[in-house]
Amino acid sequence: MDQKTEKDFFPHETIREGQEDMLKDFAKALENKQFLLAHAPTGIGKTATALSMAVKHALENDKVVFFSDEQTYSTSDCYPYASADQEKD
C-alpha cells in the first residue's frame, strides 16, 4: 500500500482551521498508544478527525477500528448477519 497522508482519509474536501492540529494530535496519540481527550465545539470535526486517523493507523498496522457512538443500535443494525436470537433489547 502506498504511503497515505491524513488528507487521504479525511472525509471532507477541505480541512478547516483547527482540524489540522486535531489530525496531528490524534495521529500522535495512536502512534504512541495514548489516550486523547478532545474538547471542542459541536461541528468542529472531532469524530471525522478521530475516525480518519484511526482508519489510517489501522490499515498501516493491521488493526481493527471499533466505533460506537451515543446512538442505540440493535445487533442486526451493526452486524446484519446476526441471528434474531442473538439480539437483545
C-alpha positions in Angstrom: 0.0 0.0 0.0 1.3 3.5 -0.9 2.0 5.8 2.0 -1.2 7.8 2.5 -1.5 11.1 4.2 -4.0 12.3 6.7 -5.9 14.1 4.0 -6.4 10.8 2.1 -8.6 9.5 4.9 -10.4 12.7 5.9 -14.0 12.5 4.7 -14.3 16.2 3.5 -12.6 18.0 0.6 -11.0 20.6 2.8 -9.6 20.6 6.3 -10.8 23.5 8.3 -8.9 25.6 10.9 -8.3 23.6 14.0 -8.8 20.3 12.3 -5.2 20.0 11.0 -3.9 20.2 14.6 -6.5 17.6 15.7 -5.4 15.3 12.9 -1.8 15.5 14.1 -2.8 15.1 17.8 -4.9 12.0 17.0 -2.2 10.5 14.8 0.4 11.1 17.6 -1.8 9.6 20.2 -2.4 6.5 18.1 1.2 6.1 17.3 2.2 6.4 20.9 -0.7 4.2 22.2 -2.0 7.1 24.2 -5.5 8.4 25.0 -6.6 11.8 23.7 -9.3 13.8 25.2 -10.6 16.4 22.7 -12.8 19.2 24.0 -14.1 21.3 21.1 -17.4 22.8 19.9 -20.0 20.7 18.2 -19.4 20.6 14.5 -15.6 21.2 14.6 -15.0 17.7 13.3 -13.8 15.7 16.3 -15.4 12.4 15.1 -14.2 12.9 11.5 -10.7 13.5 12.5 -10.6 10.7 15.1 -12.1 8.1 12.7 -9.9 9.2 9.8 -6.8 8.8 11.8 -8.0 5.6 13.4 -8.7 4.0 10.0 -5.3 5.2 8.6 -3.5 3.8 11.7 -5.5 0.5 11.5 -4.7 -0.1 7.8 -1.0 0.7 8.3 -0.7 -1.6 11.4 -3.1 -4.4 10.6 -5.5 -3.3 13.3 -9.3 -3.1 13.6 -11.3 0.0 14.3 -14.4 -0.4 16.5 -16.6 2.7 16.6 -19.5 3.2 18.9 -21.5 6.4 19.4 -24.3 7.6 21.6 -26.9 6.1 19.4 -28.5 2.8 20.4 -28.4 0.1 17.7 -29.7 -3.4 17.6 -27.3 -6.3 16.8 -28.9 -6.6 13.4 -28.0 -2.9 12.6 -24.4 -3.4 13.5 -24.0 -6.9 12.2 -26.6 -7.7 9.6 -25.9 -11.5 9.7 -26.6 -11.9 13.4 -29.5 -14.2 14.1 -32.6 -12.9 15.8 -31.9 -15.0 18.9 -28.6 -13.1 19.5 -30.3 -9.7 19.5 -31.0 -8.2 22.9 -33.0 -5.1 23.6 
